[in-house]
Amino acid sequence: MRYAMHESEAADGRLFDADRGCEVFSQRVVRISGEQQAGDADEVLYVLDGSASLRVNGDAHAVGPGSSVFVSRGTSWSVDGSLRALSVLVHDPSPASATHAVVDLATEEKGRATAGRQFVLGARPEVGCASVTQFIGLVPPGRAPDHFHRYDEVIYVLAGEGVLYVDGEEAALRPGACVHLPARMVHCLANTGTEELRLLGVFRPAGSPAEAYYPDGTPAVVPEE
């Protein structure tokens, strides 16, 4: 199982990367302020706390908790203020159609997945981020059927509690826990609490969080409205 415990146990904020079995992404909890050096990876961020003005190519964006930010590789940017964020670096990204995007997830429409689950999309191809889809998963109490995805995914638990089941193993989920699910890994995620379980996911190749397959390869069908 590709699983890491609460992020506070990682003193450097590092969660998943190539050293921990995840070649596609580097997932980190970071504190950001001032000028940011342009790198060779796309970066997708979710603001956990703090507020700031984010500046990219002369554009200024007010960001705070719940903001999604995408910055393409080679793009310089800066933060006037201080933010704590969940960062996912996308290595060897596909060419982006925009240098950056900022999405206020509170204003985005909810989509529907199986087992009564919903999601809200952040960075994605439609806003210029060609390589990945970032989303907030909203999981009601209960357990989903075993399933797999055709994409490689990293998950970070924002709120709630649950259990991840993979290959006869299980691991507790709580705020700050993170998970790496390689493509086609059969798994099941249960919300074992009484409140909504909120997950932040980033996956590649980009697509819909609702796309899933049962262990026999049968597509999981999202119920119609």
Biotite code that builds the C-alpha atoms (Angstrom):
import biotite.structure as struc

atoms = struc.array([
    struc.Atom([0.000, 0.000, 0.000], chain_id="A", res_id=1, res_name="MET", atom_name="CA", element="C"),
    struc.Atom([1.317, 3.454, -0.888], chain_id="A", res_id=2, res_name="ARG", atom_name="CA", element="C"),
    struc.Atom([0.359, 5.250, 2.301], chain_id="A", res_id=3, res_name="TYR", atom_name="CA", element="C"),
    struc.Atom([1.901, 7.945, 4.527], chain_id="A", res_id=4, res_name="ALA", atom_name="CA", element="C"),
    struc.Atom([0.733, 9.001, 7.958], chain_id="A", res_id=5, res_name="MET", atom_name="CA", element="C"),
    struc.Atom([-0.129, 12.480, 9.252], chain_id="A", res_id=6, res_name="HIS", atom_name="CA", element="C"),
    struc.Atom([1.860, 15.232, 7.542], chain_id="A", res_id=7, res_name="GLU", atom_name="CA", element="C"),
    struc.Atom([3.105, 16.650, 10.852], chain_id="A", res_id=8, res_name="SER", atom_name="CA", element="C"),
    struc.Atom([5.339, 13.583, 11.095], chain_id="A", res_id=9, res_name="GLU", atom_name="CA", element="C"),
    struc.Atom([7.276, 14.825, 8.055], chain_id="A", res_id=10, res_name="ALA", atom_name="CA", element="C"),
    struc.Atom([9.443, 17.670, 9.376], chain_id="A", res_id=11, res_name="ALA", atom_name="CA", element="C"),
    struc.Atom([10.307, 18.894, 5.866], chain_id="A", res_id=12, res_name="ASP", atom_name="CA", element="C"),
    struc.Atom([6.684, 18.843, 4.659], chain_id="A", res_id=13, res_name="GLY", atom_name="CA", element="C"),
    struc.Atom([7.541, 16.121, 2.123], chain_id="A", res_id=14, res_name="ARG", atom_name="CA", element="C"),
    struc.Atom([4.778, 13.558, 1.581], chain_id="A", res_id=15, res_name="LEU", atom_name="CA", element="C"),
    struc.Atom([5.189, 11.618, -1.674], chain_id="A", res_id=16, res_name="PHE", atom_name="CA", element="C"),
    struc.Atom([7.925, 11.781, -4.305], chain_id="A", res_id=17, res_name="ASP", atom_name="CA", element="C"),
    struc.Atom([10.186, 9.447, -6.292], chain_id="A", res_id=18, res_name="ALA", atom_name="CA", element="C"),
    struc.Atom([12.016, 8.369, -3.140], chain_id="A", res_id=19, res_name="ASP", atom_name="CA", element="C"),
    struc.Atom([8.683, 7.213, -1.733], chain_id="A", res_id=20, res_name="ARG", atom_name="CA", element="C"),
    struc.Atom([7.474, 5.339, -4.788], chain_id="A", res_id=21, res_name="GLY", atom_name="CA", element="C"),
    struc.Atom([5.696, 8.151, -6.649], chain_id="A", res_id=22, res_name="CYS", atom_name="CA", element="C"),
    struc.Atom([7.500, 9.010, -9.885], chain_id="A", res_id=23, res_name="GLU", atom_name="CA", element="C"),
    struc.Atom([4.757, 11.186, -11.383], chain_id="A", res_id=24, res_name="VAL", atom_name="CA", element="C"),
    struc.Atom([4.286, 13.702, -8.570], chain_id="A", res_id=25, res_name="PHE", atom_name="CA", element="C"),
    struc.Atom([6.003, 15.363, -5.637], chain_id="A", res_id=26, res_name="SER", atom_name="CA", element="C"),
    struc.Atom([3.388, 16.063, -2.952], chain_id="A", res_id=27, res_name="GLN", atom_name="CA", element="C"),
    struc.Atom([4.356, 18.469, -0.148], chain_id="A", res_id=28, res_name="ARG", atom_name="CA", element="C"),
    struc.Atom([2.920, 20.770, 2.491], chain_id="A", res_id=29, res_name="VAL", atom_name="CA", element="C"),
    struc.Atom([4.662, 24.121, 1.986], chain_id="A", res_id=30, res_name="VAL", atom_name="CA", element="C"),
    struc.Atom([4.737, 27.638, 3.390], chain_id="A", res_id=31, res_name="ARG", atom_name="CA", element="C"),
    struc.Atom([4.932, 30.239, 0.650], chain_id="A", res_id=32, res_name="ILE", atom_name="CA", element="C"),
    struc.Atom([5.831, 33.922, 0.663], chain_id="A", res_id=33, res_name="SER", atom_name="CA", element="C"),
    struc.Atom([7.814, 36.246, -1.580], chain_id="A", res_id=34, res_name="GLY", atom_name="CA", element="C"),
    struc.Atom([9.314, 35.440, -4.959], chain_id="A", res_id=35, res_name="GLU", atom_name="CA", element="C"),
    struc.Atom([8.985, 31.860, -6.204], chain_id="A", res_id=36, res_name="GLN", atom_name="CA", element="C"),
    struc.Atom([11.614, 30.365, -8.494], chain_id="A", res_id=37, res_name="GLN", atom_name="CA", element="C"),
    struc.Atom([10.342, 29.015, -11.801], chain_id="A", res_id=38, res_name="ALA", atom_name="CA", element="C"),
    struc.Atom([10.999, 25.278, -12.090], chain_id="A", res_id=39, res_name="GLY", atom_name="CA", element="C"),
    struc.Atom([10.710, 22.534, -14.701], chain_id="A", res_id=40, res_name="ASP", atom_name="CA", element="C"),
    struc.Atom([7.512, 21.084, -13.224], chain_id="A", res_id=41, res_name="ALA", atom_name="CA", element="C"),
    struc.Atom([3.940, 22.351, -13.307], chain_id="A", res_id=42, res_name="ASP", atom_name="CA", element="C"),
    struc.Atom([2.687, 23.167, -9.794], chain_id="A", res_id=43, res_name="GLU", atom_name="CA", element="C"),
    struc.Atom([-0.838, 22.711, -8.486], chain_id="A", res_id=44, res_name="VAL", atom_name="CA", element="C"),
    struc.Atom([-1.627, 24.206, -5.087], chain_id="A", res_id=45, res_name="LEU", atom_name="CA", element="C"),
    struc.Atom([-4.520, 24.161, -2.635], chain_id="A", res_id=46, res_name="TYR", atom_name="CA", element="C"),
    struc.Atom([-4.404, 26.871, 0.042], chain_id="A", res_id=47, res_name="VAL", atom_name="CA", element="C"),
    struc.Atom([-4.860, 25.378, 3.513], chain_id="A", res_id=48, res_name="LEU", atom_name="CA", element="C"),
    struc.Atom([-4.566, 28.611, 5.491], chain_id="A", res_id=49, res_name="ASP", atom_name="CA", element="C"),
    struc.Atom([-3.330, 32.173, 5.215], chain_id="A", res_id=50, res_name="GLY", atom_name="CA", element="C"),
    struc.Atom([-4.211, 34.922, 2.751], chain_id="A", res_id=51, res_name="SER", atom_name="CA", element="C"),
    struc.Atom([-2.169, 36.742, 0.155], chain_id="A", res_id=52, res_name="ALA", atom_name="CA", element="C"),
    struc.Atom([-2.037, 38.413, -3.205], chain_id="A", res_id=53, res_name="SER", atom_name="CA", element="C"),
    struc.Atom([-0.571, 36.053, -5.777], chain_id="A", res_id=54, res_name="LEU", atom_name="CA", element="C"),
    struc.Atom([1.110, 37.702, -8.744], chain_id="A", res_id=55, res_name="ARG", atom_name="CA", element="C"),
    struc.Atom([1.834, 35.964, -12.042], chain_id="A", res_id=56, res_name="VAL", atom_name="CA", element="C"),
    struc.Atom([2.857, 37.720, -15.268], chain_id="A", res_id=57, res_name="ASN", atom_name="CA", element="C"),
    struc.Atom([1.489, 41.049, -14.034], chain_id="A", res_id=58, res_name="GLY", atom_name="CA", element="C"),
    struc.Atom([-1.842, 39.588, -12.911], chain_id="A", res_id=59, res_name="ASP", atom_name="CA", element="C"),
    struc.Atom([-2.813, 39.798, -9.230], chain_id="A", res_id=60, res_name="ALA", atom_name="CA", element="C"),
    struc.Atom([-5.173, 37.332, -7.555], chain_id="A", res_id=61, res_name="HIS", atom_name="CA", element="C"),
    struc.Atom([-6.450, 37.376, -3.976], chain_id="A", res_id=62, res_name="ALA", atom_name="CA", element="C"),
    struc.Atom([-6.148, 33.844, -2.564], chain_id="A", res_id=63, res_name="VAL", atom_name="CA", element="C"),
    struc.Atom([-7.033, 32.243, 0.753], chain_id="A", res_id=64, res_name="GLY", atom_name="CA", element="C"),
    struc.Atom([-8.212, 28.958, 2.248], chain_id="A", res_id=65, res_name="PRO", atom_name="CA", element="C"),
    struc.Atom([-9.936, 26.881, -0.414], chain_id="A", res_id=66, res_name="GLY", atom_name="CA", element="C"),
    struc.Atom([-8.230, 28.564, -3.379], chain_id="A", res_id=67, res_name="SER", atom_name="CA", element="C"),
    struc.Atom([-6.832, 26.375, -6.140], chain_id="A", res_id=68, res_name="SER", atom_name="CA", element="C"),
    struc.Atom([-3.738, 27.640, -7.969], chain_id="A", res_id=69, res_name="VAL", atom_name="CA", element="C"),
    struc.Atom([-2.042, 26.311, -11.096], chain_id="A", res_id=70, res_name="PHE", atom_name="CA", element="C"),
    struc.Atom([1.330, 27.632, -12.341], chain_id="A", res_id=71, res_name="VAL", atom_name="CA", element="C"),
    struc.Atom([2.928, 26.111, -15.438], chain_id="A", res_id=72, res_name="SER", atom_name="CA", element="C"),
    struc.Atom([6.602, 25.166, -15.583], chain_id="A", res_id=73, res_name="ARG", atom_name="CA", element="C"),
    struc.Atom([9.056, 27.989, -16.217], chain_id="A", res_id=74, res_name="GLY", atom_name="CA", element="C"),
    struc.Atom([6.609, 30.639, -14.978], chain_id="A", res_id=75, res_name="THR", atom_name="CA", element="C"),
    struc.Atom([7.849, 33.045, -12.311], chain_id="A", res_id=76, res_name="SER", atom_name="CA", element="C"),
    struc.Atom([5.399, 34.132, -9.619], chain_id="A", res_id=77, res_name="TRP", atom_name="CA", element="C"),
    struc.Atom([5.284, 35.738, -6.208], chain_id="A", res_id=78, res_name="SER", atom_name="CA", element="C"),
    struc.Atom([3.166, 35.847, -3.062], chain_id="A", res_id=79, res_name="VAL", atom_name="CA", element="C"),
    struc.Atom([2.549, 39.096, -1.184], chain_id="A", res_id=80, res_name="ASP", atom_name="CA", element="C"),
    struc.Atom([1.611, 37.641, 2.201], chain_id="A", res_id=81, res_name="GLY", atom_name="CA", element="C"),
    struc.Atom([2.005, 34.147, 3.631], chain_id="A", res_id=82, res_name="SER", atom_name="CA", element="C"),
    struc.Atom([0.273, 30.919, 2.704], chain_id="A", res_id=83, res_name="LEU", atom_name="CA", element="C"),
    struc.Atom([0.340, 27.326, 3.870], chain_id="A", res_id=84, res_name="ARG", atom_name="CA", element="C"),
    struc.Atom([-0.599, 25.071, 0.992], chain_id="A", res_id=85, res_name="ALA", atom_name="CA", element="C"),
    struc.Atom([-0.697, 21.524, -0.282], chain_id="A", res_id=86, res_name="LEU", atom_name="CA", element="C"),
    struc.Atom([1.593, 21.540, -3.323], chain_id="A", res_id=87, res_name="SER", atom_name="CA", element="C"),
    struc.Atom([1.766, 18.899, -6.027], chain_id="A", res_id=88, res_name="VAL", atom_name="CA", element="C"),
    struc.Atom([4.608, 19.205, -8.530], chain_id="A", res_id=89, res_name="LEU", atom_name="CA", element="C"),
    struc.Atom([3.791, 17.536, -11.849], chain_id="A", res_id=90, res_name="VAL", atom_name="CA", element="C"),
    struc.Atom([6.983, 16.201, -13.402], chain_id="A", res_id=91, res_name="HIS", atom_name="CA", element="C"),
    struc.Atom([7.422, 16.069, -17.188], chain_id="A", res_id=92, res_name="ASP", atom_name="CA", element="C"),
    struc.Atom([4.090, 17.873, -17.717], chain_id="A", res_id=93, res_name="PRO", atom_name="CA", element="C"),
    struc.Atom([2.120, 18.126, -20.919], chain_id="A", res_id=94, res_name="SER", atom_name="CA", element="C"),
    struc.Atom([2.248, 21.556, -22.595], chain_id="A", res_id=95, res_name="PRO", atom_name="CA", element="C"),
    struc.Atom([-0.139, 23.866, -20.754], chain_id="A", res_id=96, res_name="ALA", atom_name="CA", element="C"),
    struc.Atom([-2.537, 26.167, -22.577], chain_id="A", res_id=97, res_name="SER", atom_name="CA", element="C"),
    struc.Atom([-2.136, 28.894, -19.917], chain_id="A", res_id=98, res_name="ALA", atom_name="CA", element="C"),
    struc.Atom([0.693, 30.093, -17.694], chain_id="A", res_id=99, res_name="THR", atom_name="CA", element="C"),
    struc.Atom([-1.515, 30.024, -14.607], chain_id="A", res_id=100, res_name="HIS", atom_name="CA", element="C"),
    struc.Atom([-5.034, 29.815, -13.220], chain_id="A", res_id=101, res_name="ALA", atom_name="CA", element="C"),
    struc.Atom([-6.727, 30.548, -9.904], chain_id="A", res_id=102, res_name="VAL", atom_name="CA", element="C"),
    struc.Atom([-10.013, 28.826, -9.052], chain_id="A", res_id=103, res_name="VAL", atom_name="CA", element="C"),
    struc.Atom([-12.270, 29.669, -6.104], chain_id="A", res_id=104, res_name="ASP", atom_name="CA", element="C"),
    struc.Atom([-13.554, 26.204, -5.245], chain_id="A", res_id=105, res_name="LEU", atom_name="CA", element="C"),
    struc.Atom([-16.383, 27.662, -3.144], chain_id="A", res_id=106, res_name="ALA", atom_name="CA", element="C"),
    struc.Atom([-18.023, 28.952, -6.333], chain_id="A", res_id=107, res_name="THR", atom_name="CA", element="C"),
    struc.Atom([-17.577, 25.817, -8.465], chain_id="A", res_id=108, res_name="GLU", atom_name="CA", element="C"),
    struc.Atom([-20.489, 23.499, -9.228], chain_id="A", res_id=109, res_name="GLU", atom_name="CA", element="C"),
    struc.Atom([-20.503, 20.059, -7.596], chain_id="A", res_id=110, res_name="LYS", atom_name="CA", element="C"),
    struc.Atom([-20.277, 16.912, -9.723], chain_id="A", res_id=111, res_name="GLY", atom_name="CA", element="C"),
    struc.Atom([-21.608, 13.487, -8.777], chain_id="A", res_id=112, res_name="ARG", atom_name="CA", element="C"),
    struc.Atom([-19.807, 10.158, -8.442], chain_id="A", res_id=113, res_name="ALA", atom_name="CA", element="C"),
    struc.Atom([-20.842, 6.691, -7.262], chain_id="A", res_id=114, res_name="THR", atom_name="CA", element="C"),
    struc.Atom([-21.984, 5.780, -3.712], chain_id="A", res_id=115, res_name="ALA", atom_name="CA", element="C"),
    struc.Atom([-23.473, 9.232, -3.094], chain_id="A", res_id=116, res_name="GLY", atom_name="CA", element="C"),
    struc.Atom([-20.136, 10.978, -3.431], chain_id="A", res_id=117, res_name="ARG", atom_name="CA", element="C"),
    struc.Atom([-19.634, 14.437, -4.882], chain_id="A", res_id=118, res_name="GLN", atom_name="CA", element="C"),
    struc.Atom([-16.648, 16.439, -6.081], chain_id="A", res_id=119, res_name="PHE", atom_name="CA", element="C"),
    struc.Atom([-15.602, 19.975, -6.955], chain_id="A", res_id=120, res_name="VAL", atom_name="CA", element="C"),
    struc.Atom([-12.975, 20.582, -9.643], chain_id="A", res_id=121, res_name="LEU", atom_name="CA", element="C"),
    struc.Atom([-10.007, 22.920, -9.256], chain_id="A", res_id=122, res_name="GLY", atom_name="CA", element="C"),
    struc.Atom([-7.041, 22.989, -11.649], chain_id="A", res_id=123, res_name="ALA", atom_name="CA", element="C"),
    struc.Atom([-7.880, 21.046, -14.819], chain_id="A", res_id=124, res_name="ARG", atom_name="CA", element="C"),
    struc.Atom([-7.457, 21.227, -18.604], chain_id="A", res_id=125, res_name="PRO", atom_name="CA", element="C"),
    struc.Atom([-10.402, 23.613, -18.984], chain_id="A", res_id=126, res_name="GLU", atom_name="CA", element="C"),
    struc.Atom([-8.498, 26.301, -17.057], chain_id="A", res_id=127, res_name="VAL", atom_name="CA", element="C"),
    struc.Atom([-5.176, 25.638, -18.816], chain_id="A", res_id=128, res_name="GLY", atom_name="CA", element="C"),
    struc.Atom([-3.690, 22.792, -16.733], chain_id="A", res_id=129, res_name="CYS", atom_name="CA", element="C"),
    struc.Atom([-3.322, 20.034, -19.329], chain_id="A", res_id=130, res_name="ALA", atom_name="CA", element="C"),
    struc.Atom([-1.565, 17.336, -17.291], chain_id="A", res_id=131, res_name="SER", atom_name="CA", element="C"),
    struc.Atom([-3.762, 16.773, -14.246], chain_id="A", res_id=132, res_name="VAL", atom_name="CA", element="C"),
    struc.Atom([-7.125, 17.224, -12.614], chain_id="A", res_id=133, res_name="THR", atom_name="CA", element="C"),
    struc.Atom([-7.300, 18.555, -9.056], chain_id="A", res_id=134, res_name="GLN", atom_name="CA", element="C"),
    struc.Atom([-10.497, 18.066, -7.064], chain_id="A", res_id=135, res_name="PHE", atom_name="CA", element="C"),
    struc.Atom([-12.112, 18.098, -3.647], chain_id="A", res_id=136, res_name="ILE", atom_name="CA", element="C"),
    struc.Atom([-13.912, 14.826, -2.926], chain_id="A", res_id=137, res_name="GLY", atom_name="CA", element="C"),
    struc.Atom([-16.953, 14.993, -0.622], chain_id="A", res_id=138, res_name="LEU", atom_name="CA", element="C"),
    struc.Atom([-17.573, 11.553, 0.884], chain_id="A", res_id=139, res_name="VAL", atom_name="CA", element="C"),
    struc.Atom([-20.668, 10.839, 3.011], chain_id="A", res_id=140, res_name="PRO", atom_name="CA", element="C"),
    struc.Atom([-20.577, 8.233, 5.800], chain_id="A", res_id=141, res_name="PRO", atom_name="CA", element="C"),
    struc.Atom([-20.362, 4.716, 4.392], chain_id="A", res_id=142, res_name="GLY", atom_name="CA", element="C"),
    struc.Atom([-18.157, 2.524, 2.238], chain_id="A", res_id=143, res_name="ARG", atom_name="CA", element="C"),
    struc.Atom([-17.789, 2.485, -1.536], chain_id="A", res_id=144, res_name="ALA", atom_name="CA", element="C"),
    struc.Atom([-17.402, -0.800, -3.458], chain_id="A", res_id=145, res_name="PRO", atom_name="CA", element="C"),
    struc.Atom([-13.896, -1.981, -4.338], chain_id="A", res_id=146, res_name="ASP", atom_name="CA", element="C"),
    struc.Atom([-12.777, -0.235, -7.532], chain_id="A", res_id=147, res_name="HIS", atom_name="CA", element="C"),
    struc.Atom([-9.800, 1.123, -9.468], chain_id="A", res_id=148, res_name="PHE", atom_name="CA", element="C"),
    struc.Atom([-8.958, 4.117, -11.642], chain_id="A", res_id=149, res_name="HIS", atom_name="CA", element="C"),
    struc.Atom([-6.936, 4.346, -14.829], chain_id="A", res_id=150, res_name="ARG", atom_name="CA", element="C"),
    struc.Atom([-5.050, 7.343, -13.492], chain_id="A", res_id=151, res_name="TYR", atom_name="CA", element="C"),
    struc.Atom([-2.214, 7.798, -10.990], chain_id="A", res_id=152, res_name="ASP", atom_name="CA", element="C"),
    struc.Atom([-3.441, 9.746, -7.952], chain_id="A", res_id=153, res_name="GLU", atom_name="CA", element="C"),
    struc.Atom([-2.252, 11.422, -4.762], chain_id="A", res_id=154, res_name="VAL", atom_name="CA", element="C"),
    struc.Atom([-4.789, 12.211, -2.035], chain_id="A", res_id=155, res_name="ILE", atom_name="CA", element="C"),
    struc.Atom([-4.631, 14.411, 1.069], chain_id="A", res_id=156, res_name="TYR", atom_name="CA", element="C"),
    struc.Atom([-7.285, 14.255, 3.794], chain_id="A", res_id=157, res_name="VAL", atom_name="CA", element="C"),
    struc.Atom([-8.638, 17.694, 4.667], chain_id="A", res_id=158, res_name="LEU", atom_name="CA", element="C"),
    struc.Atom([-11.342, 16.770, 7.200], chain_id="A", res_id=159, res_name="ALA", atom_name="CA", element="C"),
    struc.Atom([-13.162, 13.776, 8.639], chain_id="A", res_id=160, res_name="GLY", atom_name="CA", element="C"),
    struc.Atom([-12.084, 10.232, 9.352], chain_id="A", res_id=161, res_name="GLU", atom_name="CA", element="C"),
    struc.Atom([-12.128, 6.966, 7.469], chain_id="A", res_id=162, res_name="GLY", atom_name="CA", element="C"),
    struc.Atom([-10.335, 3.808, 6.439], chain_id="A", res_id=163, res_name="VAL", atom_name="CA", element="C"),
    struc.Atom([-8.547, 2.909, 3.209], chain_id="A", res_id=164, res_name="LEU", atom_name="CA", element="C"),
    struc.Atom([-8.665, -0.747, 2.172], chain_id="A", res_id=165, res_name="TYR", atom_name="CA", element="C"),
    struc.Atom([-6.075, -2.085, -0.295], chain_id="A", res_id=166, res_name="VAL", atom_name="CA", element="C"),
    struc.Atom([-5.131, -5.707, -0.958], chain_id="A", res_id=167, res_name="ASP", atom_name="CA", element="C"),
    struc.Atom([-6.317, -7.056, 2.383], chain_id="A", res_id=168, res_name="GLY", atom_name="CA", element="C"),
    struc.Atom([-4.627, -4.238, 4.286], chain_id="A", res_id=169, res_name="GLU", atom_name="CA", element="C"),
    struc.Atom([-6.260, -1.237, 5.888], chain_id="A", res_id=170, res_name="GLU", atom_name="CA", element="C"),
    struc.Atom([-5.040, 2.169, 7.066], chain_id="A", res_id=171, res_name="ALA", atom_name="CA", element="C"),
    struc.Atom([-6.757, 4.848, 9.103], chain_id="A", res_id=172, res_name="ALA", atom_name="CA", element="C"),
    struc.Atom([-7.464, 8.191, 7.436], chain_id="A", res_id=173, res_name="LEU", atom_name="CA", element="C"),
    struc.Atom([-7.545, 11.426, 9.387], chain_id="A", res_id=174, res_name="ARG", atom_name="CA", element="C"),
    struc.Atom([-6.791, 15.085, 8.568], chain_id="A", res_id=175, res_name="PRO", atom_name="CA", element="C"),
    struc.Atom([-3.276, 15.393, 7.164], chain_id="A", res_id=176, res_name="GLY", atom_name="CA", element="C"),
    struc.Atom([-3.027, 11.758, 6.039], chain_id="A", res_id=177, res_name="ALA", atom_name="CA", element="C"),
    struc.Atom([-1.940, 11.222, 2.445], chain_id="A", res_id=178, res_name="CYS", atom_name="CA", element="C"),
    struc.Atom([-2.271, 8.373, -0.023], chain_id="A", res_id=179, res_name="VAL", atom_name="CA", element="C"),
    struc.Atom([-0.654, 7.453, -3.339], chain_id="A", res_id=180, res_name="HIS", atom_name="CA", element="C"),
    struc.Atom([-2.775, 5.204, -5.553], chain_id="A", res_id=181, res_name="LEU", atom_name="CA", element="C"),
    struc.Atom([-1.007, 3.999, -8.703], chain_id="A", res_id=182, res_name="PRO", atom_name="CA", element="C"),
    struc.Atom([-3.192, 3.431, -11.749], chain_id="A", res_id=183, res_name="ALA", atom_name="CA", element="C"),
    struc.Atom([-5.315, 0.249, -11.609], chain_id="A", res_id=184, res_name="ARG", atom_name="CA", element="C"),
    struc.Atom([-4.710, -0.376, -7.909], chain_id="A", res_id=185, res_name="MET", atom_name="CA", element="C"),
    struc.Atom([-7.954, -1.866, -6.540], chain_id="A", res_id=186, res_name="VAL", atom_name="CA", element="C"),
    struc.Atom([-8.992, -0.077, -3.371], chain_id="A", res_id=187, res_name="HIS", atom_name="CA", element="C"),
    struc.Atom([-11.933, 0.993, -1.261], chain_id="A", res_id=188, res_name="CYS", atom_name="CA", element="C"),
    struc.Atom([-12.347, 4.075, 0.876], chain_id="A", res_id=189, res_name="LEU", atom_name="CA", element="C"),
    struc.Atom([-14.826, 4.201, 3.757], chain_id="A", res_id=190, res_name="ALA", atom_name="CA", element="C"),
    struc.Atom([-16.024, 7.199, 5.725], chain_id="A", res_id=191, res_name="ASN", atom_name="CA", element="C"),
    struc.Atom([-16.255, 5.748, 9.231], chain_id="A", res_id=192, res_name="THR", atom_name="CA", element="C"),
    struc.Atom([-17.320, 8.992, 10.919], chain_id="A", res_id=193, res_name="GLY", atom_name="CA", element="C"),
    struc.Atom([-20.607, 10.840, 11.208], chain_id="A", res_id=194, res_name="THR", atom_name="CA", element="C"),
    struc.Atom([-19.487, 13.921, 9.261], chain_id="A", res_id=195, res_name="GLU", atom_name="CA", element="C"),
    struc.Atom([-18.465, 14.392, 5.643], chain_id="A", res_id=196, res_name="GLU", atom_name="CA", element="C"),
    struc.Atom([-14.971, 13.191, 4.722], chain_id="A", res_id=197, res_name="LEU", atom_name="CA", element="C"),
    struc.Atom([-13.195, 15.805, 2.577], chain_id="A", res_id=198, res_name="ARG", atom_name="CA", element="C"),
    struc.Atom([-10.306, 14.750, 0.344], chain_id="A", res_id=199, res_name="LEU", atom_name="CA", element="C"),
    struc.Atom([-8.005, 16.735, -1.916], chain_id="A", res_id=200, res_name="LEU", atom_name="CA", element="C"),
    struc.Atom([-6.986, 14.705, -4.951], chain_id="A", res_id=201, res_name="GLY", atom_name="CA", element="C"),
    struc.Atom([-4.703, 15.290, -7.932], chain_id="A", res_id=202, res_name="VAL", atom_name="CA", element="C"),
    struc.Atom([-4.542, 12.715, -10.712], chain_id="A", res_id=203, res_name="PHE", atom_name="CA", element="C"),
    struc.Atom([-2.922, 12.119, -14.090], chain_id="A", res_id=204, res_name="ARG", atom_name="CA", element="C"),
    struc.Atom([-3.922, 11.790, -16.875], chain_id="A", res_id=205, res_name="PRO", atom_name="CA", element="C"),
    struc.Atom([-6.612, 14.410, -16.400], chain_id="A", res_id=206, res_name="ALA", atom_name="CA", element="C"),
    struc.Atom([-10.262, 13.412, -16.549], chain_id="A", res_id=207, res_name="GLY", atom_name="CA", element="C"),
    struc.Atom([-13.273, 12.981, -14.307], chain_id="A", res_id=208, res_name="SER", atom_name="CA", element="C"),
    struc.Atom([-13.043, 11.883, -10.646], chain_id="A", res_id=209, res_name="PRO", atom_name="CA", element="C"),
    struc.Atom([-16.286, 9.972, -11.285], chain_id="A", res_id=210, res_name="ALA", atom_name="CA", element="C"),
    struc.Atom([-14.560, 7.578, -13.708], chain_id="A", res_id=211, res_name="GLU", atom_name="CA", element="C"),
    struc.Atom([-13.979, 4.294, -11.885], chain_id="A", res_id=212, res_name="ALA", atom_name="CA", element="C"),
    struc.Atom([-14.003, 0.547, -12.612], chain_id="A", res_id=213, res_name="TYR", atom_name="CA", element="C"),
    struc.Atom([-14.922, -2.475, -10.534], chain_id="A", res_id=214, res_name="TYR", atom_name="CA", element="C"),
    struc.Atom([-12.251, -5.189, -10.095], chain_id="A", res_id=215, res_name="PRO", atom_name="CA", element="C"),
    struc.Atom([-13.609, -7.128, -13.101], chain_id="A", res_id=216, res_name="ASP", atom_name="CA", element="C"),
    struc.Atom([-13.163, -4.057, -15.312], chain_id="A", res_id=217, res_name="GLY", atom_name="CA", element="C"),
    struc.Atom([-16.855, -3.131, -15.438], chain_id="A", res_id=218, res_name="THR", atom_name="CA", element="C"),
    struc.Atom([-17.349, 0.658, -15.411], chain_id="A", res_id=219, res_name="PRO", atom_name="CA", element="C"),
    struc.Atom([-18.929, 2.033, -12.249], chain_id="A", res_id=220, res_name="ALA", atom_name="CA", element="C"),
    struc.Atom([-22.004, 3.929, -13.394], chain_id="A", res_id=221, res_name="VAL", atom_name="CA", element="C"),
    struc.Atom([-22.898, 7.220, -11.745], chain_id="A", res_id=222, res_name="VAL", atom_name="CA", element="C"),
    struc.Atom([-26.653, 7.290, -10.927], chain_id="A", res_id=223, res_name="PRO", atom_name="CA", element="C"),
    struc.Atom([-28.664, 9.740, -13.017], chain_id="A", res_id=224, res_name="GLU", atom_name="CA", element="C"),
    struc.Atom([-30.299, 12.764, -11.425], chain_id="A", res_id=225, res_name="GLU", atom_name="CA", element="C"),
])
